[in-house]
Amino acid sequence: MSAPPLFPLFTKLAGRAVLVVGGGAVARRKVQSLLPTGARVWVGAVQLEPQLAQWATEGRIKSVLGEFDPAWLDGAWLVVAATDDAAVNQAVADAAEARRIWANVVDDAELSTVHLPARVERGPVQVAISSGGGAPMLARHLREQLERQLDESVGALAELLIHARARIRSRLPDLPARRRFFDRVLQGPIPGLLRRGEHARAQRELIAALEHRHVPEHGSVALVGAGPGDPGLLTLRALRVLNEADVILHDRLVSADVLALARRDAEFIEVGKQVGGDHHATQERIHRLLLEHARRGKRVVRLKGGDPFVFGRGGEELEVVREHGIDFEVVPGITAAIACGAYAGIPLTHREHAQSVRFITAHTQDGNDAFDWVALAQGKQTLAFYMGVSGLGHIRDRLIAHGRAPSTPFAIIENGTRPEQRVVLGTLADLPELARFHSVGAPALLVIGEVAALATTLHWFGSEPLTGAGAAFGFAHAA
């Protein structure tokens, strides 16, 4: 027969005595979680580890040294047994039972009369998770999931509602009406305003809703970086925004795995630019869709590969949104050079090889080559080219012509961070030929500089890099 379920409680310990028996690392962790509650913490042990001893010296806790004595429990409201001696823990539990004091015995569910749950804290909001002491790793796993889902604005929202509680109850004494009011508030613009730090505006919105003034339906735009492909590289904020979206305008190269993490009933609209297409017309369509859906009160996510502010035209899109008075926010993403370099084992800077890094796009507004090739050809720097696979010969020729050594290493990272990632390594002199030999296709990132050679020893993701030696053999064989 299974044990009866626990009854969850939140206890007020401020000013009340709590005894922790034990002086090691486990006791320290328990004391650390108790101190913010305002409890008067006593620690009893033969010896205290350094941090506990320091807290005792500072007066943050009281301590009593020696073997456990049941008299230590006199006046205590709660006791935590955190020793590695089963006999001592049993004695603590027995003494607590005799005095009708709640006892938690670390890692012993049978001896415990109270359990200390895994907690998620957001200001005054706490979520406690317990497995009854039987599966603490599961409780920890669930806590980590909730940590990702509940952002810090939950605490600010709770503070706002707590301060307005008396006013809300006075204005809406009828419980069903109050529930409908909270539904409108929690699904409206106020949580988003608090996430952006607009506390005064959120308070005005709450007052307006409470006074039944008509508040127009607010749409918003979130410019979100999806990273280069691996969904594990999404930020927590990006994941939360994707799960709140009504409409998602996404680039063609945003991976299916990333899109799968978004809200299931959102409207997905692909707005990616095709090679050889009319990019100006496509960008105008994106602007039109952003305005159209936001004006209809929708929460719109503009989901862009990499980081929206690194060669992503995110600035242009926000200028249009701002010009039309629509609320917006930006959620950065991991840009391709950083993520693809890391997944290929290429540090973009290195004390011995590169003291700076340049992010470069081959696609400029007017299509002209306006690069400062003299500066780009200098050594001790890493060049990261965001581009298609065309133009490699031009890059090679211009860099060598302006002084970069033909022996400079390069790496082309195709489908970086994705399961199908490939890395081609070689020297600048053979750049376009090696790319053609290995049939490199988009999306691909080009890294030029001494750090590229480190991929031969530091690679850790996907298949081993394809090297110039193998390609040279291939050329000879093909000839």
Summary of the structure (lengths in Angstrom):
residues: 479
radius of gyration: 30.1
end to end distance: 77.4
largest distance: 91.6
contacts: 1456
relative contact order: 0.07
helix: 41%
strand: 19%
